[in-house]
Amino acid sequence: DGTEIEIFELMMQVYQPPPGDLLGNFKLPVFAAAMILVMGGYQFVKQKGPFDPGAAAASAQVCQAEFAAMGSACSVAVAGAVKSCSLDDLQTAMEHLSKESRSKLVTALGKPGSSIKALPVTSPAAILTGFWRQKLGQEGSAHIPIVKAADIAIVSRSEKKFDGKGGHEPWFGPTAFTIFGERWTLDNFLGAGAFGQSYLATHEPTGHRYVLKFLSRDNDRELSFLRQAPFQVFQHPNVISYVGIATHIGRGSSSWDPARHIVVMEAIPNGELFDLIAAEAAALSDGTMRRLVHDIINGMSELCKCGITHRDLKPDNLLIDENGHVVIIDLGCANLIHWLQEETQEHNEERSTSPVLKTQSSKFMREQTAAVGTDLYHAPEYGQKMYDSEKADVFTVGILVFLLKQPIPPFHPYFGGLKVLTDEGASSKWWDRKEFQQFAEASELKALINCLWARSPEKRPTFQQLQAAMAGDEDVLKHFPALAWLSGDLSGPLDFVRELRERRPNLSLKCTGVVEALALYVRNFSNAEDAFRSANASNSGRLSAAELTRSLQDENSTITPEGVAELMRRYMSREAHDMSLDQFKVMAKAWEFGGRPIVHDVGRMNSRHFAFSPRDGGAEKEEIAAFTSSISDAFSAAGYRVEKVSNVIDAKNFENSAAFTVTMGRGTELCQLRISTFTMDHKLVVQSRRLWGSSVEELLMLQQMNNDLVKTWGARVQPPADLLKEMADVLMFTRVGLSEVCCLG
């Protein structure tokens, strides 16, 4: 949850490395580290006051002084401190201990053989939603929080607007503003539709990225839908996560003209499924296609359970997230069926309860009152006065499955349009066209698509039935034998990652916690070879991504097989499907410190700060100029492309600041950072923000910068107090509001 950022700074005060060492030989005893958290960090965590590094460091030094004298009794002392903390604090401590130390701590707590239950995974968007609800006094609400114009204030704005895209002129340029006193910046223009524009924005206290959609109509269809929809649906991993909406932002001011409302949602980094489909590459394997199709079905099934149909499914409205999963977006055409609840006095008094359908078997019959969706993705019944919108979405999923195999619109007039369909789907003659040769040997896949394309809606399965078929449900497969393809094998994580990267070389896949967990896992053994053999459950002498994932999840339960595969593939040949012992040793050595000597909190925060002291006798203006030049030169010397950024609102708008982007890779781009430099509290500060790409590449880039800077500027110093205070304020809410946030999903 970010607390380890503060712990890392405390450790630096306990043990300051030589200038050129950068904690390379830093090995603070694990129990001393735990004591820093539970004793020194107690004031920060429990008293909800400003964080006092000096007092905490003093506590840590006392702990270290006692460490040698206490010997085996050390775990008892730690346990005594832990008992004064919450379960959340204890879990945080446990995650940073080796298995042996963890066992000692549990035993000392008087719980032999027990373990601490992992905290639920909570997304940054959900935490921010909880914070907004708290500010609005809506903690128990089952709907999206609605912010008022009075809660938003513009801090500064560039006179020059962002560059246009797709023939659309942006309404705004770089802008800094606050919501409930927390600072945000508009960073880039993403695109526009008929009634709105989207921008990439940063929540400055955490560095997390969001998309802000500005709507120009007072009575916008999407806004009306979001007001009514149950918030729980937006917590599903295959549905876009909304934070909240801000309404009537133009009242009393023209600052946001022509926008009237703002919709805030999570940023999905890897573009549209359309880009994946249209890429020049070998055909996707059936296993990878299944992964993507399963994601779409799971997301749509969740929407339908909550009474929602999409009505505009297409590759442009399906994004790929940092785990390689498909996320359904753009609910502007979505509709919510009328809730069938009894209007009782009890219900009227308890408006915060989540709305539920009286029966989950209700048909999604609706009257066609407006043109929605996209022509080439419409079902045959589109345009009729009454139609089943769920079955219409099922039909469109059939088109998406077709496109994953053959990127040609199947119902283009050139191929006969929708009139080629019967209740058995398309005819064999139609499938035999030379344009559809990808399906020549795909009889099971054609059967699935034909089932979804049945002309009569009642002949098509529901999303719930599709989900059951994925799990191999015998009753569903007996009724719809053509759905058998869905229950086939999925591609392994390594093959999946490679196939995605073949089509999108600059894919940003999430490695959150992987390098740290790898370092902690290897430390449990006397050497890397023993760690390898323990993880290799098959005893084959070759380590698979699935095997390593199971081992690393003991250190961090949130780690995904795709994140592990993304790290492993860098140390394996392109043709290999598993890892040799020698390759594992190289990988373990590269990340033996989990990346933490280089970056605070790897992969969790997109924004990171590094601080250095000016040289003796140097004027601040000249020092920041030389400091900035050193950073630029370090990246250039490593072969990265450096481009100066003008017209940018920096996170703090500090005087003497400069900004530029740094890109790894030429031609095939792998990662891009935005670097800003400024002075604060007589310190030279560099802020790094990952715009896209993997956190592993980010580590490699920042390591090069760091190694060069310490040669001239000496060891890093603690970042300015104001930066730490802003982070501490956010983390304080994260701890206090976690119990409420967790109940949302």
N, C-alpha and C positions, 0 to 999 in steps of 0.2 A: 504493500500500500504506500510505498515511498518513504517509510520511516528510515530505511537503511541509508538514504542520502545523508540524514543528520548523523547517523551512527558512523558513517564513513568519515565525516568531518571531525567527529570526536576522536576517532582512532588516529587521525593525522596529528591531533594535538598531543595525544599520548606518546606517539612515536613519530618524530619528524625524520624523514629519510635524508640522506645526502642529496645535494642539488641535482646530480645527474642520475640518481637512482630511480626516482619516481615510484617509490614503493615496490620496486622490483624484488626486493628481498624482505618484504613486509610480511611477518608471520606472527601476528598478535595471537596469544592463546585463545582458543574458542570460548572458554569460560570467562575470560576477561572481557571479551566482546559482549557476551551475554550480560555481564554485570553492568557494562556501560549502558545497555538498553534498560535493564530493569531497575538499576539504581540511579545512574546518572541521568538517564532519559526519563525518569519517573516524573520529574517536574513538567517536562514538555507534554508527556502523554496524558497525565491524570489531572493536573491542576489547571489546564486550559489557559495558561498564561503564556507570556512571551518566552521563547526558548532561551535558556541561559547556558551557552556553551562552556563558559568558564566554570560554573558550578558543576556542570556535568563532567567536565574533564577532571576536576578535582576529585569527584567521586570515583571516577575511573582509575585515577592514579592510586587512590587508597586501595581499590580492589586489587590492582597489580601488586602493590606492596604486600598485601596479605596473601597473595596467590601462592607464593612459594611456601610460606609457613603453614598454610591450611592443608596442603596436600589433598588427600582423597576426600576430606571434609568439604572441599570447595563446592561440590554440587549441593550440599545441604544449605550453605549460605545463599547460593543462587536461588534455591527453592524458597527460602524464607522471603527473599525479595519478590519473587514471582507471585507469592500468595497475596501480596498487596496490590497486584495488578489484575486487570481483567483477562478473560480468556483470549481476547484479541491480542493483548500484549504478549501473553504466553505463546500463542501460536507464532507470532512474529519472531520471538526468540528461538523457538524450536526449529524454524526453517533455516536458521543460520548455524545450527550445531551439527556435528557429525552424528552418525547413528549411535556410536558408543556414548557420546556425551548426552544425546537425547535420552538414551535409556537410563543413564544415571539421574538425569533431571526428573524423569517420570517416577523413578523409584523413590527419589528424595521427596517427591510430592505426596508419597504415601499411596501411589496407585500402581502397584507392581503388575507388570504385564500389560498395562493399558497404554493407550496412545491418545494423542490429541487429535480431535477431529478437525480436518482441514476446513478453513473458512470458505464459504461459497464464493464463486468468482463473480465479481461485481464490475460491470463495465464503467468507464469514465462517464459515459452519457447518463447511465442510471444514477451515478453519484451526483452529477450536476442537476438532474431532475429532482432528486431528493432535496438538494440545497434550495432550489427555486420553490419547491413546495413548502419548505420550512419558512422561507421568507414571506410566502403568501398566506401562511396559516392553513395549508391544505394537506397536512401530513397524511390523512386517511383517504385521500381522493383516489378514485379508480380511473380518472381521466387525465388528459394531458394538462400540465400547468399553463395558465394563460397570464402573461406578463403585460402590464399596462405601460403606456407611453411614459408616465412619470418615473418609471423604474429604469429608463434608458437615458443616457446622456452622452453626447458627442464630446470627445476630448480634443481631437485635432483631425484635420482632413487635408489631404493634398488637393491643390487646385486642379492638377492634371488627372484625368480619368485613366483607368486601365485601358489597355489596347483592346479593340473589339475582336469578336470571334463570330464566324458564320454569318457575317453581314449585320450583326447586332452591335449597336453602340451602347457601352455600359452606362448605367446611371451614375455610378460612383467611381472614385479612385481610392487609393489607400486611405483608410480611415481608422482612427482609434476611438473607441467608445467604451462605455461601461454599462453593465447590467447588474443591478443590485450592488453597485460599487466595485465589481470585479472588471478588470480591463480585458477588452477584446480588440483584435485588429482584423480588418478586411485585408487579405493578402493577394487575392487574384480573382479575376473574372472567369467564371467557368462556362457560362452559356446562358441562353435566353429562350423563352417560349412565348406564346401569344400573350400571356397575362402575368409574366414574372421573369425575374433574373436570379441566377444562382452565383454565389461567391464562396471562395474558400476562405475560412476565417480561423483564427487561433484564439483559444482561451488562454490568455497570457499567464495566469497563476500556475497552470499545469503544463502548458505547451501542447495540449491536445488539439487536434484539428477537427473542425466541424464544417458543414455546409450550411450557409444561410440563404434561404430562398425568400426573396422579396416579392410580394404579391401586390399587384396594382389595383385589383378590383375589391370594392368593399364587401361584396357578397360572393366571395370566391368559393367554388365548389370544393376544392381541397380543404380549405379552412373549415367549411361546414362539416365535412366528413371527420376531420381530426377532432373537432369539438365533441362529437358523439361517440367516436370509436373507443372501445375499452383499451386502456393503456397496456394491459398485459400482452396484447398481441405484438407490440413493438419491442418486447423483450426476447422474442424468438430469434435464434441465430441466423435464420434465413429470411428475416423481414427487417427492413430498415429501422433503426432505432432513433426515435424522435426524443429530443430533450424537452421542447416546449414551443409555444408560439407567443409572439408579441403582437398585440392588436392595436389598430388605430394609432400607429406611431407618428402620423402626420398631424395629429390634433394640436392646434396651437403653435405649430412650427412647420416651416417648409424644408427643414433640414434633410428629410428623407424623400422628398418628392422625386418621382411620382409613386413611390411605394406606400402602401397603406398598412401592410402586415408583414411580419417576418416569421418564417418557419425554421426552427433550428433542429438539425439532424446530424447524425454521425457522418464523418467523411470516410468513404470507402476508396482505398487507394489504387486499385488495379484496373480501373476502367470497366467498360461494358463487356458482356458476353459476346456482343456483336464483334468486337475487336478480336476476340479469341477465335470466333467462327471464321472471320474473313482473312485471318493470317495465312501467309504462304508457308505451309508446312505439311508434313505427312499427316494422313488422316488420324483422328483421335482413336485410340483403342476403345473397345467396348467397355472395359473396366473404368476408364476415365470418363467416358460418356455417362455411364451409370452414376458415378459420383455426382456429376453436375445435374443430371435429371432427378436424382433422389433429393438433392437440395431444393430444386424448384417445387417438387411435389410436397416435401415437408413444409415448406413455407406457405404454399397455397392451402394445404390441409389445415394449418394453424389459423389462417385467415378465415376459412370457412367455418371452423369451430366457433369462431367469434362472430359469425354472421356477416362476414365480409367477402365480397368477390372483387376481383381486380378490374376486369373489363378492358384492360389495355396491356396485356402481356405481350412482350416482344423482346428481342435481344438487347435493345437499347435501354430497357427498363430492368435489366438484370445485371448487377455488378459483381465483380470478383473481389472478395475481401482478403485480408492478410493471411488467412488460413487456406486460401484456395477455394473457399465455399462461395456458392451463389447467394446473393442477397437481393430480395425483391424490393424495388423502389417505385417511386412515382405513383402514388395512390390518388392522383388528381381525378381519375375517372372512376375510382373505387366507389362502391355503394354499400350501405349498411341496411340489412333487411330490418323491417319493423320488429322490435323486441316484443315477444309474446308473454310478457310478465303480467301478472294480476296487479292492477293499480289499487293496492291496499293502503290503508293509513300507515301501516308499518313501513311499507316501501317508501312512501312520501317522506316519512320522517328520517329514513336511513338512505339518503341519496348517494352516499359514498360507496355502497356495496357494488361489486362488479356485476353488470348486467349479464344475464344468462338466458339462453333460449329455453322455452318450455320443453321443446323436443328437438333433438339433434337431427331428426329425420325430415325436418321441414324442407320443402323444395325452395330453391332460390328463384321462384317465379317473380318476374317483375315486368312492369309495363315499359316499353321503349318510348321514352319521352324526349330524348336528345341524342344527337350523334356522338358516339364515344368510340374510342379505340382507333385502330389503324387498319385500313382496307385490306391489305394482304394477309392480315392475321384474324379476320372475322370468320366466325362460324357460319354455316349455311343459313341458320335461322335468324341471323342478324337482320334487323329491319322489320321483323314481325311485331305485331302489337304486343304480344306477350311471349316471353322466352325465359328459359332456365339459365341464369347467368353463370352458375357453377359449371354446368355442362358446356357452356360456351368457352369458359376458361380451360376446361379439359381438352376441348378441340384444339385450342391454341397451343397447349403443351405438346400435342402431336406434331404441330408445325415446328416447334423448337427442337424436338428430337430429330426430325428430318434434317433441319439446318445443321445440327451438330455433325451429321454424317456427310451431308452434301450441301454446301452453302449456296443454294439456288432457291428462290421463293417458289414453292411447289404449286401455288394456285395463281401464278401469273397468267394472264389471258393467253399467252403463247402456249401454255401447257393445257389449256382447256378450262381454266378457272374451276369453280366449285361444282360445276355441272357434271364433272367426271365421277363424283362420289355417289355411292349407294350405301345401304346400311352395312355393307361389308367393307366399306372404305373405297380405295381406288382399285381399279381392275389390274390384272396381271399385264395386260397390254400397255396400260399407262406406265407401270413400273419398269417395263422393258425398254422404255425410251433410252436412246444413247446418252442423254444428259444425266441419267440416273444410274450409271454403271456402278457407282459405289455400293449400291444395294444388291448387286447381282448375287453375292454369296451371303446375304444377310436376311435369311428367311424369317428368323425369330424377330428381328428388329422390324421388318416390314409388317409382320402380324400385329405387333404392338401398335405401330402407327395406324394401321387400318382400323384397329379397335377404337382408338381415340378419335378417328375421323368418321365414325359411323354417322350417316346423314341424319338419322333420327336421334335427338338428344337422349331419349330414354334408353337407347342401345349402348350409350357410353357409360363407363364406370364413374363413380364419384371420386373425389380426392382421398376420402377415407379408404375406399376400396383399393385405390392405387397404392396407398401407404401399406395396407395389409398385404398386397401382392409383393411389395418389396421385401417383406419379412417372410415370404413363402407361405402365406395363409392358404391352407388346402381348400377351404370352402370358397374363397374368392377365386382362386385359380381354377377350381372346377367350374365356376360360373363364367369366368372370363379366362379361358386357357391361353388366349393370345397375350396375356400380361406376364407370361413366364420369363421373358427377357429381363424384367425388372429385378428378379430374384437371383440373377447371375452374380459372378464374382466381381468384386471391385478391384481396381488397380492398386498395387501396393504404394505406400507413401513416396518411395523413391521414384518409381516410374511415373507417378502422378505429378510430382514436382518437376521432373525432367520434361514431361510432355507440355506442361504449362509454360515452362521456360523456353521451350523450343518455339512456341508461338509468341511469347511475350518476354524477351530477354531481360527487360528492365522491371520484371515483376517484383513487387514488394511483398515478400513472404515473412511472416512473423516468427522471429526466433526468441520471443520474450522468455527470459529465464533459462534458455537452453544452455548457454555457455556457462552461466553460474552453476546450474545444476550439474553439468558435466564436471566442473572443478570440484564441487562438493562430493560428488559420487566417487571420483578417483581418489580423493583424500581418505576415503574409508578403507583403502587398501594400501599395502606396503609399496606397491608399484602399479604402473598402468597395465602390465600384463595380467596381474591378478584381477584387476577391475574388468578387463576384457573377458576373461574366462568366466567370471561370475555373471556377467550380462549375457554371455553366449549360452542360453539355456538349451539350445539344440546340440551343443558340443560339436558343432560342425567345423569349428576353426574359422568360420566366417560370420561376422556380426551383421544382422539385419537391422533396418531402421526400427522395426516393430520391437525387437528384443531390447535395443538400447532405450527406446521410449519407455518401456515398462520399468527399466531400472532407474531412469532419470525421474520418472513420476513419483518415486519414493521421496525424492528431494523437493519436487515441485509438481503438485497434482494438476496444474493448469497447462503443463507442456503438452503439445500436440505432436503426433507422428510426423506431420508435414513440416513442423518447425525443426524436428530432429533431422529429417531427411535433407532439409535445406542446408543444414550445417555439414552433414556427412558428405554430401555430394562434392564438396569442395576438395576433399582429400581422397577421392576415388576416381578411377578411370571412368570414362563416359559409358563404357559397355558393362561395367560391373554392377551387380545387383546387391552386393553386400560388401562388407569392409574386412580387410585383412588385419592381423595383429599389428603389423608395422604401420599401416595407415592410421589405426587407432592411436598408437603411441605418438605419432606426429600431431594428430588432432588434440590429444590430451595435453601435450607439451605446449601447444600454441595457446591454449586457454586455461592453463593451470591456475591462474588467479581469477578466472571467471570474468575477465574483462574489466573488473572494478578498478585496478590501478590506472586505467585509462579514462573510463567514463563513469560518472555517478549514475547508478540505477539504469543499467543497460536495458534498452528496449521498452521501458515503461513510460518514460517521459520523452516527448519529441524535442523538447527544448532543454539544453544543458549549458551550464556556465562554468568557465574556468577563469581563475583570477591569479594574477602575478603582481609582484611589487615593482614599482619603477626603480630604475637604477639610481644610485646615489648621485645627487647633483643635477639630474636631468629635469628639464622643464616639462610640465605635464603635456603641453601641446606637442612638443617634439617627441616625447616618449610614446604617446599613443600613435603618432604617425609612424614611428619606427617599429612599434609593436605590430601594427596593422600590416606593414610591409613585410615583416618577418613571417607572419602567418601566410600571406599570399605567396611568398617565395617558397615556403615549406611545401605547400600544396602543389605548386608548379614543378618543383624539383622532383616530386613523386610521380609526375606525369599526369596530374589531374588538370582538368580545364577550369580556369578561374575567370569569372566574368563579373565586372563591377555592376552593382545594382543601384540605379538611381530611382527617384520617385518612390521611396519606400518609407513607410511609417514603422520605425523600429519599436521593439517591445517597450522601451522606456523613453524614447525620444531624448536620449541624453546628448548633450553637447559633445562635440568632437567624435561623434560616432561615424562609422563607415560600414558599408554592407556590400557583400558580393556572394555569388553562388559558386560552389565547387562541385564539379561533376566527375565521377569515376567512370572511366571507359570512354573510348572514342568510337563513334559508329554504333556500337552496341553499348548503350549506357546502362550502368548498374545501380548507381546511387547518386543522389544530389542533396547537398546541404546548403543552407543559407547561413552565412557567417556574418555576425555583426560585432563590432568592437566599440567600446566606450570606456570612459573613466567614471569611477564611483568610489567615494570614500578614499580617494588617493590610491586607488588600485586600478590596474589595467585589466579589463574584463573582456573576454571573448564569449559570445553566445553562439551556440551551434543549434540549428534546427533542421532535422531531416525532413526534406520536402517529399521524397519518395525513395524507394530502394530498401534493401535489407539492413537491419541493425548490425549485422555482422560486417558488411562492407563499411558501414558508418564507423564501427570500431577501428577498422584498419586505417581509415582516412584520418581519424582523430589521433590515433597512435603516432602517425607520421608527424602531424602538427605538433603534438606534445613533445616528442623526442627532440625536435628542432628548437622549440621554445625554451626548454629547460637549459639548453647550452648557453643561451644569452641572458635569460631572465631568472634563472635559478629555479628552485622548487616552487610548485604551486602554493598559494596561500588560500586561506578560507575566503570564499566569496563574500562580498559586502553584506552587512547585516540586513539591509533592507530587502535584498533578494531572498535571503533565508527566511526572513519574517513573512514575506508574501507566500512562500511555499508552505511555511508552518501553519499559516492561517487556513490554507486549503486542506492540509492534511488533518488539521484539528477537526474540521467538519467531517472529513472522510471517516474518522474514528467515531465521532459522536453520532453521525447519521447512518452508520452502517446497518444497524438493526432494522431501521425503517426501510432502507433501500433494498435489503435482501428480500423483504416480503413482497416486493413489487412483482417478481417473476414467479 
